[in-house]
């Protein structure tokens, strides 16, 4: 039989143990001078066989992972760096639908067609270990009539984080500050006529500036593992009503409806209200932005499997291509410099509130959820 293994993107088949050993010897037997050069390279460098499995890795990768070559021999890149999607199926790295959006997988497949390819990719690691922003290079190599891929990568997480934060901060804060400055000029010119409206406009934009600065400060602390967590008892019905009231006159909710479903009565939660509010506010903002005038966003809370689950639903589906990248840092359909909303939901909700942040989207609409333990222990 010649049945192919199931895959949603790249081929799933792997080389036999004997072939792996034979291929790894091509590079293990390399002259000492060449090995010295490869191990001195500051970037991670590997050689992959036709099945995208590691047959050689330089010392930089082994040090980064804290392993030996024997530990990674035969693994695919996503499996070696603990990509969450590499373990979604038994067939591993490259075979899920999510892999179709991965720059690393795309670069390797293009390389196998004879192309030299450079791309960027984001990897969400298992067990909420973190998110890696990587730049990858894939170059074809032929040894003993066998095709291989020289696959190297460098971590650009700090660069991407800095770029994203700078774009958002300077773009959004400067726009808000410009409106504020213009309002003060108008206030001076108008003297008393229309002052109430202008004062309201100034107040709103000052609040937006403070919110933007606080958001960036909080995200920076969270990514540096410096964010303090202060759990207290939260009465969920009052908590959700307060959130909904905050959006009753918010510009983002203009012409749209926000409704709380019955079910939160009697539910309490010991958690950090500031961080929980940030997560749910992002869910509400995204839902309202996705709605057309006249549509309704629903906000709910319930006990589920001894946990408190809060959800926000809007009636519109998310395109599948967007769904595959929804929690990645800096990915957004709203333009350059956006995209930290869903990323911060995941970061704050899971790393700090010990919850699980998920979403579903289909013909019935889109629902984001955070499921939290009833008590946040520290």
ZIWOWO-V754333 format. One record per residue. N is the residue number from 1. RES is the residue in one letter. PHI is phi in degrees with one decimal (none if undefined). Layout:
BEGIN
n->N res->RES phi->PHI
n->N res->RES phi->PHI
END
This chain:
BEGIN
n->1 res->X phi->none
n->2 res->X phi->-130.3
n->3 res->X phi->-69.3
n->4 res->X phi->-83.4
n->5 res->X phi->-72.3
n->6 res->X phi->-68.0
n->7 res->X phi->-153.2
n->8 res->X phi->-108.6
n->9 res->X phi->-152.7
n->10 res->X phi->-84.5
n->11 res->X phi->-55.3
n->12 res->X phi->-96.4
n->13 res->X phi->-62.6
n->14 res->X phi->-123.7
n->15 res->X phi->-72.7
n->16 res->X phi->-71.6
n->17 res->X phi->-59.1
n->18 res->X phi->-65.7
n->19 res->X phi->-65.4
n->20 res->X phi->-59.9
n->21 res->X phi->-63.9
n->22 res->X phi->-64.1
n->23 res->X phi->-67.0
n->24 res->X phi->-65.1
n->25 res->X phi->-68.8
n->26 res->X phi->-54.0
n->27 res->X phi->-97.4
n->28 res->X phi->-65.9
n->29 res->X phi->-90.4
n->30 res->X phi->-66.3
n->31 res->X phi->-56.3
n->32 res->X phi->-54.1
n->33 res->X phi->-63.2
n->34 res->X phi->-65.2
n->35 res->X phi->-60.3
n->36 res->X phi->-62.7
n->37 res->X phi->-61.8
n->38 res->X phi->-62.8
n->39 res->X phi->-77.7
n->40 res->X phi->-85.2
n->41 res->X phi->-63.7
n->42 res->X phi->-71.5
n->43 res->X phi->-90.8
n->44 res->X phi->-70.5
n->45 res->X phi->-135.9
n->46 res->X phi->-133.7
n->47 res->X phi->-120.7
n->48 res->X phi->-111.7
n->49 res->X phi->-84.2
n->50 res->X phi->-61.6
n->51 res->X phi->-89.8
n->52 res->X phi->66.7
n->53 res->X phi->-98.7
n->54 res->X phi->-73.6
n->55 res->X phi->-115.1
n->56 res->X phi->-152.3
n->57 res->X phi->-142.5
n->58 res->X phi->-79.8
n->59 res->X phi->-64.0
n->60 res->X phi->-61.0
n->61 res->X phi->-68.1
n->62 res->X phi->-63.2
n->63 res->X phi->-69.3
n->64 res->X phi->-59.4
n->65 res->X phi->-90.6
n->66 res->X phi->69.0
n->67 res->X phi->-133.6
n->68 res->X phi->-106.6
n->69 res->X phi->-60.3
n->70 res->X phi->-61.7
n->71 res->X phi->-68.8
n->72 res->X phi->-104.4
n->73 res->X phi->-59.4
n->74 res->X phi->92.1
n->75 res->X phi->-78.2
n->76 res->X phi->-91.4
n->77 res->X phi->-53.3
n->78 res->X phi->-62.5
n->79 res->X phi->-70.0
n->80 res->X phi->-66.9
n->81 res->X phi->-96.0
n->82 res->X phi->69.7
n->83 res->X phi->-62.9
n->84 res->X phi->-60.2
n->85 res->X phi->-75.5
n->86 res->X phi->-67.1
n->87 res->X phi->-116.9
n->88 res->X phi->-68.7
n->89 res->X phi->-131.7
n->90 res->X phi->-66.4
n->91 res->X phi->-81.1
n->92 res->X phi->83.4
n->93 res->X phi->-53.1
n->94 res->X phi->93.4
n->95 res->X phi->-109.6
n->96 res->X phi->-99.4
n->97 res->X phi->-63.3
n->98 res->X phi->-61.6
n->99 res->X phi->-64.4
n->100 res->X phi->-66.9
n->101 res->X phi->-100.3
n->102 res->X phi->-83.4
n->103 res->X phi->-63.1
n->104 res->X phi->-66.1
n->105 res->X phi->-63.2
n->106 res->X phi->-63.4
n->107 res->X phi->-64.4
n->108 res->X phi->-65.2
n->109 res->X phi->-65.4
n->110 res->X phi->-64.6
n->111 res->X phi->-62.8
n->112 res->X phi->-67.4
n->113 res->X phi->-96.2
n->114 res->X phi->95.4
n->115 res->X phi->-96.0
n->116 res->X phi->-92.4
n->117 res->X phi->-132.7
n->118 res->X phi->-122.3
n->119 res->X phi->-146.6
n->120 res->X phi->-109.1
n->121 res->X phi->-149.6
n->122 res->X phi->-117.6
n->123 res->X phi->-120.6
n->124 res->X phi->-89.7
n->125 res->X phi->-82.6
n->126 res->X phi->-64.2
n->127 res->X phi->57.2
n->128 res->X phi->56.7
n->129 res->X phi->-70.9
n->130 res->X phi->149.2
n->131 res->X phi->-125.2
n->132 res->X phi->-106.0
n->133 res->X phi->-98.7
n->134 res->X phi->-126.7
n->135 res->X phi->-111.4
n->136 res->X phi->-122.8
n->137 res->X phi->-126.2
n->138 res->X phi->-128.5
n->139 res->X phi->-131.3
n->140 res->X phi->-68.1
n->141 res->X phi->-145.7
n->142 res->X phi->-117.3
n->143 res->X phi->-132.6
n->144 res->X phi->51.3
n->145 res->X phi->65.9
n->146 res->X phi->-108.1
n->147 res->X phi->-93.3
n->148 res->X phi->-130.7
n->149 res->X phi->-123.6
n->150 res->X phi->-79.8
n->151 res->X phi->-120.3
n->152 res->X phi->-123.1
n->153 res->X phi->-150.2
n->154 res->X phi->-135.7
n->155 res->X phi->-81.9
n->156 res->X phi->-114.1
n->157 res->X phi->-56.4
n->158 res->X phi->-64.8
n->159 res->X phi->-65.0
n->160 res->X phi->-66.2
n->161 res->X phi->-62.8
n->162 res->X phi->-63.1
n->163 res->X phi->-62.3
n->164 res->X phi->-64.7
n->165 res->X phi->-65.0
n->166 res->X phi->-65.6
n->167 res->X phi->-60.6
n->168 res->X phi->-65.5
n->169 res->X phi->-61.1
n->170 res->X phi->-71.1
n->171 res->X phi->-70.1
n->172 res->X phi->-71.8
n->173 res->X phi->-67.7
n->174 res->X phi->-66.1
n->175 res->X phi->-61.3
n->176 res->X phi->-65.5
n->177 res->X phi->-63.5
n->178 res->X phi->-64.5
n->179 res->X phi->-61.6
n->180 res->X phi->-61.6
n->181 res->X phi->-64.5
n->182 res->X phi->-61.9
n->183 res->X phi->-64.9
n->184 res->X phi->-66.8
n->185 res->X phi->-63.4
n->186 res->X phi->-64.7
n->187 res->X phi->-62.2
n->188 res->X phi->-66.8
n->189 res->X phi->-74.0
n->190 res->X phi->-77.5
n->191 res->X phi->55.0
n->192 res->X phi->-96.6
n->193 res->X phi->-63.9
n->194 res->X phi->76.0
n->195 res->X phi->-65.6
n->196 res->X phi->-59.3
n->197 res->X phi->-64.6
n->198 res->X phi->-67.9
n->199 res->X phi->-64.2
n->200 res->X phi->-62.3
n->201 res->X phi->-64.1
n->202 res->X phi->-62.8
n->203 res->X phi->-59.9
n->204 res->X phi->-61.8
n->205 res->X phi->-74.7
n->206 res->X phi->-63.7
n->207 res->X phi->-60.9
n->208 res->X phi->-65.9
n->209 res->X phi->-61.5
n->210 res->X phi->-60.1
n->211 res->X phi->-65.0
n->212 res->X phi->-63.5
n->213 res->X phi->-64.2
n->214 res->X phi->-65.1
n->215 res->X phi->-62.0
n->216 res->X phi->-66.6
n->217 res->X phi->-62.3
n->218 res->X phi->-66.2
n->219 res->X phi->-67.0
n->220 res->X phi->-62.7
n->221 res->X phi->-61.9
n->222 res->X phi->-63.4
n->223 res->X phi->-70.8
n->224 res->X phi->-95.2
n->225 res->X phi->56.8
n->226 res->X phi->-119.1
n->227 res->X phi->-81.4
n->228 res->X phi->-73.1
n->229 res->X phi->-118.5
n->230 res->X phi->-128.3
n->231 res->X phi->-74.8
n->232 res->X phi->-140.6
n->233 res->X phi->-73.0
n->234 res->X phi->-117.2
n->235 res->X phi->-87.7
n->236 res->X phi->-65.4
n->237 res->X phi->-62.6
n->238 res->X phi->-68.1
n->239 res->X phi->-61.7
n->240 res->X phi->-69.9
n->241 res->X phi->-63.7
n->242 res->X phi->-65.0
n->243 res->X phi->-63.3
n->244 res->X phi->-63.4
n->245 res->X phi->-63.2
n->246 res->X phi->-65.0
n->247 res->X phi->-105.5
n->248 res->X phi->-66.3
n->249 res->X phi->-120.3
n->250 res->X phi->-75.7
n->251 res->X phi->-55.1
n->252 res->X phi->-67.6
n->253 res->X phi->-98.3
n->254 res->X phi->-58.3
n->255 res->X phi->79.5
n->256 res->X phi->-112.7
n->257 res->X phi->-116.8
n->258 res->X phi->-121.2
n->259 res->X phi->-123.4
n->260 res->X phi->-95.6
n->261 res->X phi->-79.8
n->262 res->X phi->-63.7
n->263 res->X phi->148.3
n->264 res->X phi->-85.2
n->265 res->X phi->-58.5
n->266 res->X phi->84.9
n->267 res->X phi->-89.7
n->268 res->X phi->-124.0
n->269 res->X phi->-147.8
n->270 res->X phi->-99.2
n->271 res->X phi->-157.0
n->272 res->X phi->-87.3
n->273 res->X phi->-67.7
n->274 res->X phi->-67.9
n->275 res->X phi->-71.0
n->276 res->X phi->-63.1
n->277 res->X phi->-62.4
n->278 res->X phi->-61.7
n->279 res->X phi->-63.6
n->280 res->X phi->-70.5
n->281 res->X phi->-60.5
n->282 res->X phi->-63.6
n->283 res->X phi->-62.1
n->284 res->X phi->-66.5
n->285 res->X phi->-58.3
n->286 res->X phi->-60.9
n->287 res->X phi->-65.6
n->288 res->X phi->-65.5
n->289 res->X phi->-64.7
n->290 res->X phi->-79.1
n->291 res->X phi->-91.1
n->292 res->X phi->-92.7
n->293 res->X phi->-53.1
n->294 res->X phi->95.6
n->295 res->X phi->-83.3
n->296 res->X phi->-119.6
n->297 res->X phi->-102.4
n->298 res->X phi->-112.9
n->299 res->X phi->-122.7
n->300 res->X phi->-143.0
n->301 res->X phi->-150.7
n->302 res->X phi->-158.5
n->303 res->X phi->-80.3
n->304 res->X phi->-147.6
n->305 res->X phi->53.8
n->306 res->X phi->62.6
n->307 res->X phi->-130.8
n->308 res->X phi->-95.5
n->309 res->X phi->-113.9
n->310 res->X phi->-110.3
n->311 res->X phi->-137.0
n->312 res->X phi->-130.1
n->313 res->X phi->-121.5
n->314 res->X phi->-128.3
n->315 res->X phi->-79.6
n->316 res->X phi->-112.4
n->317 res->X phi->-78.6
n->318 res->X phi->-97.5
n->319 res->X phi->-55.6
n->320 res->X phi->-59.0
n->321 res->X phi->-62.1
n->322 res->X phi->-71.8
n->323 res->X phi->-56.5
n->324 res->X phi->-66.8
n->325 res->X phi->-124.1
n->326 res->X phi->-62.3
n->327 res->X phi->-100.5
n->328 res->X phi->-79.8
n->329 res->X phi->-60.7
n->330 res->X phi->73.3
n->331 res->X phi->-84.6
n->332 res->X phi->-156.6
n->333 res->X phi->-95.7
n->334 res->X phi->-98.5
n->335 res->X phi->112.3
n->336 res->X phi->-60.9
n->337 res->X phi->85.9
n->338 res->X phi->-111.2
n->339 res->X phi->110.6
n->340 res->X phi->-87.6
n->341 res->X phi->-62.7
n->342 res->X phi->-69.9
n->343 res->X phi->-61.6
n->344 res->X phi->-68.9
n->345 res->X phi->-54.9
n->346 res->X phi->-67.3
n->347 res->X phi->-62.5
n->348 res->X phi->-72.1
n->349 res->X phi->-67.9
n->350 res->X phi->-99.1
n->351 res->X phi->-72.4
n->352 res->X phi->-106.0
n->353 res->X phi->-96.2
n->354 res->X phi->57.6
n->355 res->X phi->-100.5
n->356 res->X phi->-129.0
n->357 res->X phi->-107.7
n->358 res->X phi->-138.6
n->359 res->X phi->-150.8
n->360 res->X phi->-130.9
n->361 res->X phi->-150.3
n->362 res->X phi->-167.9
n->363 res->X phi->-60.9
n->364 res->X phi->-81.7
n->365 res->X phi->121.4
n->366 res->X phi->-125.4
n->367 res->X phi->-129.9
n->368 res->X phi->-100.4
n->369 res->X phi->-134.3
n->370 res->X phi->-127.1
n->371 res->X phi->-109.7
n->372 res->X phi->-117.5
n->373 res->X phi->-63.2
n->374 res->X phi->-63.1
n->375 res->X phi->-139.3
n->376 res->X phi->-90.1
n->377 res->X phi->-90.8
n->378 res->X phi->-134.5
END
